[in-house]
Amino acid sequence: MIGIDLIKCSRMERFIEKFGTKALQRFLCETEIELVKSPTTAAGFWAVKEACSKALGCGIGLECSFHDIRIYKDAKGAPKIALKRRVIEAFSIEEAALSITHDDGYAIAVVTLRQSTPTDKVKQF
């Protein structure tokens, strides 16, 4: 399963200017907030969570909230995704991978998820 999201970084900048730390707390946990170095980083994290929810096929809502998805960095500084156990179990997720990029005032994230029991098998004709 794959999801992608795009956000204009200035949108995140205005969000943070208006609501301060509460803006970040809306979609990030404390350890994620510690990783945010700028509104551009925050925009990338927003895009990751939206892309992940799209890959799940449910969007951000009851089945998967912003706080059911966590972003962390590996030993080399690469971003990674962790999911709450209930999301992993509900969607049979075995693997997750992501990529974030920033260019010309935009942040884009792509998330791929692999299920142990795929629900979107290719249909034959």
C-alpha positions as CSV (number, residue, x, y, z in Angstrom):
1,M,0.0,0.0,0.0
2,I,1.3,3.5,-0.8
3,G,0.4,7.0,0.3
4,I,1.7,10.4,-0.7
5,D,1.1,13.9,0.7
6,L,2.2,17.4,-0.2
7,I,2.1,20.5,2.0
8,K,3.1,24.1,1.4
9,C,5.7,24.9,4.2
10,S,4.3,28.4,4.6
11,R,1.0,26.9,5.7
12,M,2.7,25.1,8.5
13,E,4.6,28.3,9.4
14,R,1.3,30.2,9.7
15,F,-0.2,27.4,11.8
16,I,2.7,27.5,14.2
17,E,2.7,31.3,14.4
18,K,-1.0,31.3,15.2
19,F,-1.1,28.5,17.8
20,G,2.6,28.1,18.9
21,T,3.5,24.7,20.6
22,K,-0.2,23.7,20.6
23,A,0.0,23.5,16.8
24,L,2.7,20.9,17.0
25,Q,1.0,19.0,19.9
26,R,-2.0,18.6,17.7
27,F,-0.2,16.1,15.5
28,L,3.1,15.3,17.2
29,C,4.2,13.7,20.5
30,E,6.9,15.2,22.7
31,T,9.7,13.1,21.2
32,E,8.7,14.1,17.7
33,I,8.5,17.8,18.7
34,E,12.1,17.5,19.9
35,L,13.1,16.5,16.3
36,V,11.4,19.5,14.7
37,K,14.1,22.1,13.8
38,S,11.9,24.4,11.7
39,P,8.4,24.8,10.2
40,T,9.8,23.0,7.2
41,T,10.6,19.9,9.3
42,A,7.1,20.1,10.9
43,A,5.6,20.3,7.4
44,G,7.4,17.2,6.4
45,F,6.2,15.3,9.5
46,W,2.6,16.4,8.8
47,A,3.0,15.1,5.3
48,V,4.4,11.7,6.6
49,K,1.4,11.2,8.9
50,E,-1.1,12.1,6.1
51,A,0.7,9.9,3.6
52,C,0.7,7.0,6.1
53,S,-3.1,7.3,6.8
54,K,-3.6,7.4,3.0
55,A,-1.6,4.2,2.6
56,L,-3.8,2.6,5.2
57,G,-6.8,3.7,3.1
58,C,-8.6,5.3,6.0
59,G,-7.2,8.9,6.3
60,I,-6.7,10.6,9.6
61,G,-9.7,9.8,11.8
62,L,-11.1,7.2,14.2
63,E,-9.2,4.2,12.7
64,C,-5.9,6.0,12.7
65,S,-5.2,9.4,14.4
66,F,-2.1,11.6,14.1
67,H,-1.0,10.2,17.5
68,D,-1.2,6.6,16.3
69,I,1.7,7.3,14.0
70,R,5.1,8.2,15.4
71,I,8.2,9.4,13.5
72,Y,11.6,8.7,14.8
73,K,15.2,8.7,13.4
74,D,17.4,5.7,13.1
75,A,21.2,5.7,14.0
76,K,22.0,7.3,10.6
77,G,19.4,10.0,11.1
78,A,16.9,8.6,8.5
79,P,13.2,9.1,9.4
80,K,11.2,6.0,10.3
81,I,7.6,5.2,11.2
82,A,6.3,3.4,14.3
83,L,2.6,2.5,14.6
84,K,0.4,1.8,17.6
85,R,-0.2,-1.9,18.1
86,R,-3.9,-1.6,17.5
87,V,-3.2,-0.1,14.0
88,I,-0.6,-2.7,13.2
89,E,-3.1,-5.4,14.2
90,A,-6.2,-3.9,12.5
91,F,-4.4,-3.4,9.2
92,S,-2.0,-6.4,9.4
93,I,1.0,-4.2,8.9
94,E,4.4,-6.0,8.7
95,E,6.7,-3.3,7.2
96,A,6.7,0.5,6.8
97,A,9.0,2.7,4.8
98,L,9.0,6.4,4.2
99,S,10.7,9.2,2.2
100,I,10.4,12.9,2.9
101,T,11.7,15.7,0.6
102,H,11.5,19.5,0.7
103,D,11.8,21.7,-2.3
104,D,10.8,25.3,-3.2
105,G,8.6,25.8,-0.2
106,Y,6.9,22.4,-0.3
107,A,7.3,19.2,1.8
108,I,6.4,15.9,0.2
109,A,6.2,12.5,1.9
110,V,5.7,9.0,0.5
111,V,4.9,6.0,2.8
112,T,4.7,2.4,1.8
113,L,3.2,-0.3,4.0
114,R,3.3,-4.0,3.5
115,Q,0.5,-6.1,4.9
116,S,0.8,-9.8,6.0
117,T,-2.6,-10.4,4.3
118,P,-2.9,-8.0,1.4
119,T,-6.4,-6.7,0.8
120,D,-5.7,-5.0,-2.5
121,K,-4.7,-7.9,-4.7
122,V,-4.6,-7.1,-8.4
123,K,-7.8,-8.1,-10.1
124,Q,-7.7,-10.3,-13.2
125,F,-9.7,-9.7,-16.3
